[in-house]
Amino acid sequence: MVRNQPALRTSSGRVWLITGAILGAICAAVLLLQLRNSVTLAVLGAVVVAVLYVGIVLVRIFLPQPPRLVVIACFFAAIPVWTIIWLIVIIAHLA
C-alpha cells in the first residue's frame, strides 16, 4: 500500500523540510522568472509557494507524529502542482 512507506511512518520530518525548501526555491524562481510577463501573477504565485512551505514547517512543529508526515507530503506535492497550474494561468493571461 502507498501509505506503508518508512518515509511516511518513521521520518523525523527534517528531510521533508530540506527537500521542501529546495523544491519551493526552484518553483518560486520559475514563477519569478515570469515577472516580465505579469508582475502581479508572478509574485502572487511565488507567495503561495512560500505559504505552502510555511505550512510544511507549521505541520512539522504542531501536528503529532502519526498524521504529520502524510500532511507534510501533501503540502510537498502541492508546491509543484500549484506552480504548474499557475504557469498555465500566466500563459493564458498573455493570450
Summary of the structure (lengths in Angstrom):
residues: 95
radius of gyration: 15.0
end to end distance: 43.2
largest distance: 47.1
contacts: 268
relative contact order: 0.18
helix: 81%
strand: 0%
